[in-house]
Amino acid sequence: MPGMGSSLQTNNPTVIAAFESALVHQGLVVLVILALIAVAWNLLRRVQLRQATALGGREVAVLAGEPGSPEPAALRLLRISFGCLWIFDGILQAQVSMPLGMISGVIEPAAAGSPSWVLHLVNFGATIWNNHPVPAAASAVWIQLGVGLWLLVAPRGNWLRLAGAASVAWGLTVWVFGEAFGSIFAPGLTWLFGAPGGVVFYVIAGALVALPERSWAGPRLGRRILAVMGLFFVGMAVLQAWPGRGFWMGQPKAHAVAGTLTGMVQSMVQTPQPGFLSSWVASFAAFDAAHGWAVNVFAVIALAVIGLAFLIGRPRVVFWAVLAGILLCLFDWVLIEDLGFLGGVGTDPNSMIPMLLVFTAGYVAVTRLPVKVPETIPKVGPAESSLGWFGRLVSRPAYALRSLAAIGAMGVVLLGAAPMVAASTNPVADPLLTEAINGNPGFTNVVAAPFRLIDQRGRAVSLRGLRGKVIALTFLDPVCTTDCPLIAQEFDEADQMLGAFAARTEFIAIAANPIYRSVAATLAFTRTEGLAGVKNWLFLTGSRSALERVWNNYGVQVAVEPAGAMVAHNDIAYVIDEKGRVREILQADPGSGTVTMRSSFAGLVAGEVRDLLATS
């Protein structure tokens, strides 16, 4: 019978269909945004043509440091590469396994072993995702796509700086709630596995993009980037060399416990992936099992040497350190991190790619300074600095197009952020979760079978006597300690959700136990579950023959177990309208009883009741 230990699988068709539908509908909104941008662009082009006619075809003069001057090479590298990475991550986030697989496949493993305060913080975000998996997963898709597009298309200046700030804000959100601070507070922290979390480098890149462009005019910023990365590499080398953490050991005997690195790589071999990649990873796992000490010596020395070279800061030395760092990162990314995004719930390529982009950008910022533009250029039209924002918009087609594109990208980010914000403020779980476990409500329109029973206070109650109210009816075992208390609490939450509609609603449970069916048992259950003060709650019972007649009329199967007080029965609920007709039949399986299902069934019941009352 349903309700005993059931849970949602990542391939649940109801959730997948809802997720795909949400992406399609939001994709249509994106198309509308693009259409509005196209209309705005056409209108703006007319203004630009008129402006060009008024100037007699003359162009606007460009001053050094303005949008027409060359873009610093390091800034361009960060802008384009991390824009592409955010888009790639957004595409990964669109995998159908994300709504139900994100918590178990990504967040829980990242938070494992972290201190309690980290777990509490991560649990806050996980609860929001659990309660609203479809809007949360869809929001992550559009936020990341929007941030990536924003970085790629934004014109230099304030638009680009805003894009960098958006990258920082979303990156920090992911780092805290999605990566549990990159697992830096958990045991086993190591550079080889991606510490301190890939999204940290998205945050660093976003912060660098958000700096004023004059920061890139000299080599100082590049040297600071290399110095910070040098300290990071040296620190990771010390951590890697620390004894007792399992990295100095391979797997010297066939039946010995594998070292930390060997165990990690062996687990990555099991990830679904192309055969050639699996073969490479398996070969490295075997090599590390036989030569774990040598592999760790190489990792420690490589990290330390690269870090010291970055700290020295001499361009020729840094060049070879950057090249070695790129090779080391790629080696780790392929053979240890296994590309980072394989396996069905991969959300990003892990840390190696964004990390090598950051220290490469530092080297480029030192060695490829922006081309100096003369302070003034002979005027052939009004200087750009004298035009202001609107003047540049109407006089520079490229600037205008990229500004409109940036507005569109920002609209995509807001399209994703709005449902996420709404979900974070809504403690009621999505009714879709109940439908995912139990199936869609069954619509009907038949006369409800009559009954006359006794409530928890010994008063006679009949279905006819409740005419004029909408009834939510279910069947509970008064001595049950598993599903029945959960369903009763969901009824109580549904009552609270109804607000003013609750006065026109009755929540009724009928005893589903042929042995423990006394008024005292139903009253004890009512008090235990905190329902004694709920005015529209009734727990009905009666003689065994009267109850069996109601069970048969409403399709309830009750089976007495060989031992114990509880009985087995199917979980089912009915919504009966004010005229005594059954309008909806709901499976009432509460699922696992975890926070994932909290208020999900309550929301479904409240929604069905509210719809009936609103149309009456």
DOVO-58569 format. One line per field, with one value per residue (C-alpha): residue number from 1; residue in three letters; x, z, y. Coordinates in steps of 0.25 Angstrom, whole numbers, plus 5000, padded with zeros to 4 digits. Layout:
// DOVO-58569
n = c(NUM, ...);
res = c(ala, ...);
u = c(X, ...);
w = c(Z, ...);
v = c(Y, ...);
//
This chain:
// DOVO-58569
n = c(1, 2, 3, 4, 5, 6, 7, 8, 9, 10, 11, 12, 13, 14, 15, 16, 17, 18, 19, 20, 21, 22, 23, 24, 25, 26, 27, 28, 29, 30, 31, 32, 33, 34, 35, 36, 37, 38, 39, 40, 41, 42, 43, 44, 45, 46, 47, 48, 49, 50, 51, 52, 53, 54, 55, 56, 57, 58, 59, 60, 61, 62, 63, 64, 65, 66, 67, 68, 69, 70, 71, 72, 73, 74, 75, 76, 77, 78, 79, 80, 81, 82, 83, 84, 85, 86, 87, 88, 89, 90, 91, 92, 93, 94, 95, 96, 97, 98, 99, 100, 101, 102, 103, 104, 105, 106, 107, 108, 109, 110, 111, 112, 113, 114, 115, 116, 117, 118, 119, 120, 121, 122, 123, 124, 125, 126, 127, 128, 129, 130, 131, 132, 133, 134, 135, 136, 137, 138, 139, 140, 141, 142, 143, 144, 145, 146, 147, 148, 149, 150, 151, 152, 153, 154, 155, 156, 157, 158, 159, 160, 161, 162, 163, 164, 165, 166, 167, 168, 169, 170, 171, 172, 173, 174, 175, 176, 177, 178, 179, 180, 181, 182, 183, 184, 185, 186, 187, 188, 189, 190, 191, 192, 193, 194, 195, 196, 197, 198, 199, 200, 201, 202, 203, 204, 205, 206, 207, 208, 209, 210, 211, 212, 213, 214, 215, 216, 217, 218, 219, 220, 221, 222, 223, 224, 225, 226, 227, 228, 229, 230, 231, 232, 233, 234, 235, 236, 237, 238, 239, 240, 241, 242, 243, 244, 245, 246, 247, 248, 249, 250, 251, 252, 253, 254, 255, 256, 257, 258, 259, 260, 261, 262, 263, 264, 265, 266, 267, 268, 269, 270, 271, 272, 273, 274, 275, 276, 277, 278, 279, 280, 281, 282, 283, 284, 285, 286, 287, 288, 289, 290, 291, 292, 293, 294, 295, 296, 297, 298, 299, 300, 301, 302, 303, 304, 305, 306, 307, 308, 309, 310, 311, 312, 313, 314, 315, 316, 317, 318, 319, 320, 321, 322, 323, 324, 325, 326, 327, 328, 329, 330, 331, 332, 333, 334, 335, 336, 337, 338, 339, 340, 341, 342, 343, 344, 345, 346, 347, 348, 349, 350, 351, 352, 353, 354, 355, 356, 357, 358, 359, 360, 361, 362, 363, 364, 365, 366, 367, 368, 369, 370, 371, 372, 373, 374, 375, 376, 377, 378, 379, 380, 381, 382, 383, 384, 385, 386, 387, 388, 389, 390, 391, 392, 393, 394, 395, 396, 397, 398, 399, 400, 401, 402, 403, 404, 405, 406, 407, 408, 409, 410, 411, 412, 413, 414, 415, 416, 417, 418, 419, 420, 421, 422, 423, 424, 425, 426, 427, 428, 429, 430, 431, 432, 433, 434, 435, 436, 437, 438, 439, 440, 441, 442, 443, 444, 445, 446, 447, 448, 449, 450, 451, 452, 453, 454, 455, 456, 457, 458, 459, 460, 461, 462, 463, 464, 465, 466, 467, 468, 469, 470, 471, 472, 473, 474, 475, 476, 477, 478, 479, 480, 481, 482, 483, 484, 485, 486, 487, 488, 489, 490, 491, 492, 493, 494, 495, 496, 497, 498, 499, 500, 501, 502, 503, 504, 505, 506, 507, 508, 509, 510, 511, 512, 513, 514, 515, 516, 517, 518, 519, 520, 521, 522, 523, 524, 525, 526, 527, 528, 529, 530, 531, 532, 533, 534, 535, 536, 537, 538, 539, 540, 541, 542, 543, 544, 545, 546, 547, 548, 549, 550, 551, 552, 553, 554, 555, 556, 557, 558, 559, 560, 561, 562, 563, 564, 565, 566, 567, 568, 569, 570, 571, 572, 573, 574, 575, 576, 577, 578, 579, 580, 581, 582, 583, 584, 585, 586, 587, 588, 589, 590, 591, 592, 593, 594, 595, 596, 597, 598, 599, 600, 601, 602, 603, 604, 605, 606, 607, 608, 609, 610, 611, 612, 613, 614, 615, 616);
res = c(met, pro, gly, met, gly, ser, ser, leu, gln, thr, asn, asn, pro, thr, val, ile, ala, ala, phe, glu, ser, ala, leu, val, his, gln, gly, leu, val, val, leu, val, ile, leu, ala, leu, ile, ala, val, ala, trp, asn, leu, leu, arg, arg, val, gln, leu, arg, gln, ala, thr, ala, leu, gly, gly, arg, glu, val, ala, val, leu, ala, gly, glu, pro, gly, ser, pro, glu, pro, ala, ala, leu, arg, leu, leu, arg, ile, ser, phe, gly, cys, leu, trp, ile, phe, asp, gly, ile, leu, gln, ala, gln, val, ser, met, pro, leu, gly, met, ile, ser, gly, val, ile, glu, pro, ala, ala, ala, gly, ser, pro, ser, trp, val, leu, his, leu, val, asn, phe, gly, ala, thr, ile, trp, asn, asn, his, pro, val, pro, ala, ala, ala, ser, ala, val, trp, ile, gln, leu, gly, val, gly, leu, trp, leu, leu, val, ala, pro, arg, gly, asn, trp, leu, arg, leu, ala, gly, ala, ala, ser, val, ala, trp, gly, leu, thr, val, trp, val, phe, gly, glu, ala, phe, gly, ser, ile, phe, ala, pro, gly, leu, thr, trp, leu, phe, gly, ala, pro, gly, gly, val, val, phe, tyr, val, ile, ala, gly, ala, leu, val, ala, leu, pro, glu, arg, ser, trp, ala, gly, pro, arg, leu, gly, arg, arg, ile, leu, ala, val, met, gly, leu, phe, phe, val, gly, met, ala, val, leu, gln, ala, trp, pro, gly, arg, gly, phe, trp, met, gly, gln, pro, lys, ala, his, ala, val, ala, gly, thr, leu, thr, gly, met, val, gln, ser, met, val, gln, thr, pro, gln, pro, gly, phe, leu, ser, ser, trp, val, ala, ser, phe, ala, ala, phe, asp, ala, ala, his, gly, trp, ala, val, asn, val, phe, ala, val, ile, ala, leu, ala, val, ile, gly, leu, ala, phe, leu, ile, gly, arg, pro, arg, val, val, phe, trp, ala, val, leu, ala, gly, ile, leu, leu, cys, leu, phe, asp, trp, val, leu, ile, glu, asp, leu, gly, phe, leu, gly, gly, val, gly, thr, asp, pro, asn, ser, met, ile, pro, met, leu, leu, val, phe, thr, ala, gly, tyr, val, ala, val, thr, arg, leu, pro, val, lys, val, pro, glu, thr, ile, pro, lys, val, gly, pro, ala, glu, ser, ser, leu, gly, trp, phe, gly, arg, leu, val, ser, arg, pro, ala, tyr, ala, leu, arg, ser, leu, ala, ala, ile, gly, ala, met, gly, val, val, leu, leu, gly, ala, ala, pro, met, val, ala, ala, ser, thr, asn, pro, val, ala, asp, pro, leu, leu, thr, glu, ala, ile, asn, gly, asn, pro, gly, phe, thr, asn, val, val, ala, ala, pro, phe, arg, leu, ile, asp, gln, arg, gly, arg, ala, val, ser, leu, arg, gly, leu, arg, gly, lys, val, ile, ala, leu, thr, phe, leu, asp, pro, val, cys, thr, thr, asp, cys, pro, leu, ile, ala, gln, glu, phe, asp, glu, ala, asp, gln, met, leu, gly, ala, phe, ala, ala, arg, thr, glu, phe, ile, ala, ile, ala, ala, asn, pro, ile, tyr, arg, ser, val, ala, ala, thr, leu, ala, phe, thr, arg, thr, glu, gly, leu, ala, gly, val, lys, asn, trp, leu, phe, leu, thr, gly, ser, arg, ser, ala, leu, glu, arg, val, trp, asn, asn, tyr, gly, val, gln, val, ala, val, glu, pro, ala, gly, ala, met, val, ala, his, asn, asp, ile, ala, tyr, val, ile, asp, glu, lys, gly, arg, val, arg, glu, ile, leu, gln, ala, asp, pro, gly, ser, gly, thr, val, thr, met, arg, ser, ser, phe, ala, gly, leu, val, ala, gly, glu, val, arg, asp, leu, leu, ala, thr, ser);
u = c(5000, 5005, 5011, 5021, 5035, 5032, 5041, 5042, 5053, 5060, 5053, 5039, 5031, 5022, 5033, 5041, 5029, 5026, 5041, 5041, 5028, 5034, 5046, 5037, 5028, 5040, 5047, 5035, 5036, 5051, 5046, 5037, 5049, 5057, 5045, 5044, 5059, 5058, 5047, 5055, 5067, 5059, 5053, 5067, 5073, 5063, 5068, 5083, 5080, 5074, 5086, 5096, 5088, 5089, 5104, 5106, 5111, 5122, 5126, 5128, 5142, 5147, 5156, 5165, 5158, 5144, 5136, 5143, 5157, 5163, 5158, 5169, 5173, 5172, 5158, 5153, 5159, 5151, 5138, 5137, 5142, 5134, 5122, 5123, 5125, 5112, 5105, 5110, 5106, 5092, 5091, 5096, 5085, 5075, 5077, 5063, 5070, 5073, 5059, 5060, 5075, 5081, 5080, 5084, 5094, 5101, 5097, 5097, 5111, 5117, 5112, 5116, 5125, 5124, 5121, 5107, 5106, 5109, 5099, 5088, 5091, 5092, 5079, 5072, 5075, 5072, 5058, 5055, 5059, 5052, 5039, 5039, 5048, 5043, 5043, 5057, 5063, 5057, 5062, 5076, 5076, 5071, 5080, 5092, 5089, 5085, 5098, 5107, 5100, 5101, 5116, 5117, 5109, 5110, 5117, 5129, 5126, 5114, 5107, 5119, 5122, 5108, 5109, 5122, 5114, 5103, 5113, 5118, 5105, 5100, 5114, 5114, 5099, 5104, 5117, 5109, 5097, 5100, 5115, 5115, 5126, 5133, 5134, 5146, 5141, 5140, 5151, 5159, 5161, 5170, 5173, 5173, 5158, 5154, 5156, 5152, 5140, 5140, 5130, 5140, 5147, 5134, 5133, 5147, 5146, 5133, 5139, 5151, 5141, 5133, 5146, 5147, 5154, 5165, 5170, 5175, 5183, 5196, 5202, 5199, 5185, 5191, 5203, 5193, 5185, 5197, 5201, 5188, 5188, 5203, 5199, 5187, 5196, 5207, 5196, 5190, 5204, 5205, 5191, 5195, 5207, 5201, 5203, 5191, 5181, 5182, 5189, 5203, 5197, 5192, 5187, 5200, 5192, 5181, 5172, 5177, 5169, 5171, 5177, 5169, 5173, 5172, 5159, 5154, 5159, 5153, 5140, 5140, 5143, 5128, 5123, 5115, 5125, 5132, 5140, 5153, 5152, 5148, 5160, 5169, 5164, 5165, 5179, 5182, 5175, 5184, 5196, 5193, 5190, 5204, 5211, 5203, 5215, 5221, 5209, 5207, 5221, 5219, 5206, 5213, 5225, 5217, 5208, 5219, 5228, 5216, 5212, 5226, 5228, 5215, 5220, 5233, 5225, 5236, 5229, 5238, 5237, 5222, 5221, 5226, 5219, 5206, 5209, 5212, 5199, 5190, 5196, 5195, 5180, 5177, 5183, 5175, 5162, 5163, 5169, 5164, 5152, 5147, 5143, 5134, 5121, 5119, 5109, 5095, 5095, 5108, 5105, 5119, 5133, 5138, 5150, 5161, 5156, 5152, 5164, 5174, 5166, 5168, 5183, 5185, 5177, 5187, 5199, 5192, 5189, 5204, 5210, 5199, 5195, 5184, 5189, 5190, 5181, 5185, 5179, 5172, 5168, 5165, 5150, 5141, 5129, 5125, 5134, 5128, 5130, 5122, 5110, 5106, 5099, 5088, 5097, 5106, 5093, 5088, 5101, 5108, 5101, 5110, 5109, 5093, 5092, 5100, 5093, 5080, 5085, 5090, 5076, 5071, 5081, 5077, 5063, 5066, 5073, 5061, 5052, 5060, 5062, 5047, 5042, 5054, 5051, 5036, 5040, 5049, 5038, 5027, 5029, 5018, 5023, 5018, 5006, 5013, 5021, 5008, 5004, 5018, 5016, 5001, 4998, 4988, 4975, 4964, 4952, 4938, 4924, 4916, 4907, 4916, 4911, 4904, 4909, 4904, 4915, 4920, 4931, 4942, 4933, 4922, 4913, 4905, 4910, 4904, 4908, 4894, 4896, 4908, 4902, 4906, 4921, 4932, 4937, 4952, 4950, 4961, 4962, 4972, 4976, 4975, 4987, 4995, 5009, 5014, 5006, 4993, 4999, 5006, 4993, 4985, 4996, 4994, 4979, 4982, 4992, 4982, 4972, 4981, 4984, 4969, 4968, 4954, 4950, 4952, 4939, 4932, 4940, 4940, 4952, 4948, 4955, 4948, 4954, 4961, 4963, 4953, 4959, 4963, 4951, 4946, 4942, 4954, 4964, 4959, 4959, 4973, 4978, 4972, 4979, 4992, 4993, 4989, 4975, 4966, 4965, 4962, 4947, 4945, 4952, 4944, 4950, 4938, 4936, 4924, 4921, 4930, 4918, 4916, 4930, 4932, 4920, 4927, 4940, 4933, 4926, 4938, 4948, 4956, 4963, 4967, 4975, 4978, 4993, 4996, 5003, 5002, 4991, 4993, 4986, 4989, 4980, 4981, 4983, 4972, 4965, 4952, 4947, 4932, 4925, 4914, 4903, 4909, 4915, 4929, 4938, 4952, 4959, 4973, 4983, 4988, 5001, 5010, 5023, 5035, 5030, 5042, 5043, 5042, 5027, 5024, 5011, 5011, 4998, 4992, 4994, 4988, 4976, 4974, 4975, 4964, 4955, 4958, 4954, 4941, 4937, 4942, 4932, 4920);
w = c(5000, 4997, 5008, 5014, 5012, 4998, 4992, 4979, 4969, 4960, 4948, 4953, 4941, 4947, 4952, 4939, 4931, 4940, 4939, 4924, 4924, 4933, 4924, 4911, 4917, 4922, 4909, 4902, 4912, 4907, 4893, 4896, 4903, 4890, 4882, 4890, 4889, 4874, 4873, 4882, 4873, 4861, 4867, 4872, 4858, 4853, 4863, 4860, 4845, 4848, 4857, 4846, 4835, 4845, 4846, 4831, 4832, 4842, 4853, 4868, 4873, 4883, 4895, 4902, 4912, 4906, 4900, 4887, 4892, 4892, 4903, 4912, 4908, 4922, 4924, 4911, 4915, 4928, 4922, 4910, 4917, 4930, 4921, 4914, 4927, 4933, 4920, 4920, 4935, 4931, 4921, 4931, 4941, 4930, 4932, 4935, 4948, 4954, 4961, 4970, 4969, 4973, 4988, 4988, 4977, 4979, 4992, 5002, 4997, 4998, 5012, 5017, 5029, 5031, 5044, 5049, 5047, 5032, 5031, 5037, 5027, 5015, 5020, 5019, 5004, 5003, 5009, 4999, 4988, 4994, 4995, 4981, 4973, 4959, 4961, 4968, 4957, 4946, 4953, 4954, 4939, 4935, 4945, 4940, 4925, 4928, 4935, 4924, 4913, 4921, 4922, 4907, 4902, 4912, 4907, 4915, 4926, 4936, 4929, 4929, 4944, 4947, 4940, 4949, 4961, 4957, 4955, 4969, 4976, 4969, 4971, 4986, 4987, 4980, 4988, 5001, 4999, 4987, 4990, 5005, 5005, 4995, 5006, 5012, 5026, 5024, 5026, 5014, 5008, 4996, 4984, 4976, 4978, 4975, 4988, 4991, 4981, 4966, 4968, 4977, 4964, 4957, 4969, 4967, 4952, 4954, 4965, 4955, 4944, 4953, 4956, 4949, 4935, 4939, 4949, 4937, 4931, 4938, 4943, 4958, 4957, 4950, 4960, 4971, 4965, 4963, 4977, 4983, 4974, 4978, 4993, 4990, 4983, 4994, 5004, 4996, 4995, 5010, 5012, 5002, 5010, 5023, 5029, 5033, 5023, 5014, 5002, 5004, 5003, 4990, 4992, 4994, 4996, 4988, 5000, 5007, 5009, 4998, 5000, 4999, 4985, 4980, 4986, 4980, 4966, 4967, 4970, 4958, 4949, 4952, 4947, 4934, 4923, 4910, 4910, 4906, 4918, 4928, 4923, 4926, 4940, 4943, 4938, 4947, 4959, 4957, 4956, 4969, 4976, 4973, 4975, 4984, 4991, 4978, 4973, 4985, 4985, 4971, 4975, 4987, 4979, 4967, 4975, 4983, 4971, 4963, 4975, 4978, 4963, 4964, 4976, 4970, 4959, 4948, 4935, 4929, 4942, 4942, 4928, 4931, 4944, 4936, 4926, 4937, 4944, 4932, 4930, 4944, 4945, 4932, 4937, 4950, 4943, 4934, 4942, 4956, 4955, 4943, 4936, 4948, 4941, 4937, 4944, 4942, 4953, 4949, 4950, 4946, 4941, 4956, 4959, 4950, 4938, 4945, 4953, 4941, 4935, 4947, 4948, 4933, 4933, 4944, 4935, 4923, 4931, 4934, 4920, 4911, 4916, 4908, 4896, 4899, 4891, 4889, 4899, 4888, 4873, 4863, 4864, 4853, 4862, 4876, 4886, 4892, 4907, 4904, 4899, 4912, 4913, 4904, 4894, 4893, 4891, 4879, 4873, 4874, 4868, 4874, 4888, 4886, 4882, 4893, 4903, 4899, 4899, 4913, 4917, 4911, 4919, 4932, 4928, 4927, 4941, 4947, 4940, 4948, 4961, 4963, 4965, 4974, 4983, 4983, 4987, 4998, 5004, 5003, 5014, 5007, 4999, 4984, 4983, 4971, 4980, 4985, 4971, 4967, 4978, 4977, 4963, 4958, 4966, 4960, 4956, 4958, 4960, 4967, 4980, 4992, 5000, 5012, 5026, 5041, 5051, 5064, 5066, 5076, 5086, 5085, 5076, 5064, 5051, 5037, 5023, 5021, 5033, 5027, 5014, 5011, 5014, 5006, 5012, 5012, 5016, 5019, 5027, 5038, 5049, 5063, 5068, 5055, 5058, 5043, 5032, 5039, 5048, 5036, 5028, 5040, 5041, 5026, 5028, 5039, 5030, 5019, 5029, 5032, 5017, 5014, 5023, 5022, 5014, 5026, 5032, 5020, 5021, 5029, 5031, 5034, 5037, 5039, 5047, 5039, 5050, 5053, 5067, 5072, 5068, 5081, 5083, 5094, 5083, 5073, 5084, 5089, 5074, 5073, 5085, 5082, 5069, 5074, 5067, 5079, 5077, 5062, 5061, 5047, 5050, 5052, 5055, 5053, 5058, 5060, 5061, 5053, 5043, 5041, 5039, 5029, 5021, 5020, 5016, 5005, 5000, 4999, 4994, 5007, 5009, 5023, 5027, 5041, 5043, 5051, 5062, 5067, 5069, 5055, 5043, 5028, 5020, 5007, 5008, 5001, 5002, 4996, 4993, 4994, 4990, 4997, 4991, 4995, 4982, 4981, 4973, 4974, 4979, 4984, 4988, 5002, 5002, 5010, 5004, 5013, 5023, 5022, 5019, 5004, 5006, 5017, 5013, 4999, 5001, 5010, 4998, 4988, 4998, 5001, 4986, 4982, 4994, 4990, 4975, 4979, 4989, 4979, 4968, 4978);
v = c(5000, 5014, 5023, 5013, 5019, 5025, 5036, 5044, 5039, 5049, 5043, 5045, 5048, 5058, 5067, 5066, 5070, 5082, 5086, 5085, 5093, 5104, 5105, 5106, 5117, 5125, 5123, 5129, 5141, 5142, 5142, 5154, 5161, 5159, 5164, 5177, 5179, 5178, 5188, 5197, 5195, 5199, 5212, 5215, 5213, 5223, 5234, 5230, 5232, 5246, 5249, 5245, 5254, 5266, 5264, 5263, 5249, 5253, 5243, 5245, 5248, 5237, 5240, 5231, 5222, 5224, 5212, 5214, 5212, 5197, 5188, 5183, 5169, 5163, 5169, 5164, 5150, 5150, 5156, 5146, 5133, 5134, 5139, 5126, 5118, 5124, 5120, 5106, 5105, 5109, 5099, 5088, 5093, 5090, 5075, 5068, 5062, 5076, 5079, 5066, 5062, 5075, 5073, 5058, 5059, 5073, 5080, 5068, 5063, 5077, 5079, 5065, 5066, 5082, 5088, 5089, 5104, 5101, 5090, 5099, 5110, 5101, 5094, 5108, 5108, 5093, 5094, 5105, 5096, 5084, 5091, 5097, 5089, 5093, 5108, 5107, 5099, 5107, 5120, 5115, 5112, 5126, 5134, 5127, 5129, 5143, 5146, 5140, 5147, 5160, 5158, 5155, 5167, 5178, 5191, 5195, 5204, 5204, 5193, 5183, 5187, 5183, 5170, 5167, 5171, 5161, 5150, 5153, 5153, 5140, 5133, 5136, 5130, 5117, 5116, 5117, 5109, 5101, 5097, 5099, 5109, 5100, 5089, 5097, 5094, 5079, 5069, 5065, 5079, 5078, 5086, 5073, 5072, 5086, 5094, 5104, 5102, 5106, 5117, 5125, 5128, 5133, 5142, 5147, 5149, 5156, 5166, 5168, 5172, 5181, 5189, 5203, 5201, 5210, 5199, 5191, 5203, 5198, 5185, 5187, 5179, 5168, 5167, 5166, 5155, 5147, 5150, 5145, 5133, 5130, 5130, 5121, 5111, 5111, 5109, 5098, 5091, 5092, 5086, 5075, 5072, 5071, 5057, 5048, 5052, 5040, 5046, 5040, 5026, 5019, 5005, 4996, 4983, 4978, 4977, 4990, 5002, 5012, 5025, 5038, 5041, 5027, 5025, 5038, 5034, 5020, 5026, 5035, 5023, 5019, 5032, 5030, 5035, 5032, 5020, 5026, 5036, 5025, 5017, 5029, 5031, 5016, 5016, 5028, 5021, 5009, 5017, 5025, 5012, 5007, 5020, 5029, 5035, 5039, 5045, 5054, 5058, 5063, 5070, 5077, 5082, 5086, 5095, 5101, 5104, 5110, 5118, 5124, 5127, 5135, 5142, 5146, 5153, 5154, 5153, 5142, 5134, 5136, 5132, 5118, 5117, 5120, 5110, 5099, 5104, 5102, 5088, 5084, 5089, 5082, 5069, 5070, 5074, 5061, 5050, 5054, 5063, 5055, 5068, 5072, 5071, 5057, 5048, 5054, 5065, 5072, 5087, 5093, 5088, 5089, 5098, 5096, 5103, 5116, 5116, 5115, 5126, 5135, 5134, 5135, 5148, 5153, 5149, 5156, 5168, 5170, 5167, 5173, 5186, 5194, 5202, 5216, 5225, 5240, 5249, 5256, 5253, 5264, 5267, 5262, 5264, 5266, 5259, 5246, 5251, 5263, 5255, 5248, 5234, 5237, 5244, 5232, 5224, 5231, 5234, 5220, 5209, 5198, 5204, 5205, 5191, 5185, 5194, 5188, 5174, 5177, 5181, 5168, 5160, 5167, 5164, 5149, 5150, 5156, 5146, 5135, 5143, 5146, 5132, 5129, 5141, 5137, 5122, 5127, 5135, 5124, 5113, 5104, 5093, 5092, 5083, 5078, 5069, 5062, 5060, 5054, 5043, 5041, 5045, 5056, 5058, 5050, 5058, 5053, 5058, 5048, 5048, 5045, 5033, 5037, 5034, 5036, 5035, 5040, 5051, 5051, 5058, 5048, 5056, 5050, 5056, 5053, 5056, 5062, 5071, 5077, 5082, 5096, 5094, 5088, 5076, 5070, 5055, 5045, 5032, 5031, 5020, 5027, 5019, 5021, 5027, 5028, 5034, 5037, 5048, 5054, 5055, 5061, 5071, 5074, 5076, 5086, 5093, 5093, 5099, 5111, 5113, 5115, 5128, 5133, 5121, 5112, 5116, 5109, 5097, 5084, 5075, 5061, 5048, 5035, 5024, 5013, 5003, 4992, 4989, 5003, 5011, 5017, 5032, 5032, 5028, 5038, 5049, 5045, 5045, 5059, 5064, 5058, 5065, 5078, 5079, 5080, 5095, 5094, 5097, 5091, 5078, 5065, 5051, 5042, 5027, 5018, 5003, 4993, 4990, 5005, 5008, 4996, 5001, 5015, 5008, 5000, 5012, 5021, 5010, 5009, 4995, 4992, 4980, 4976, 4973, 4960, 4968, 4982, 4992, 4999, 4994, 4995, 5004, 5012, 5027, 5034, 5047, 5053, 5067, 5068, 5081, 5089, 5080, 5067, 5063, 5057, 5066, 5062, 5049, 5050, 5040, 5045, 5038, 5048, 5043, 5042, 5051, 5060, 5075, 5072, 5068, 5078, 5085, 5080, 5071, 5083, 5092, 5083, 5081, 5096, 5099, 5089, 5094, 5109, 5106, 5100, 5112, 5122, 5117, 5115);
//
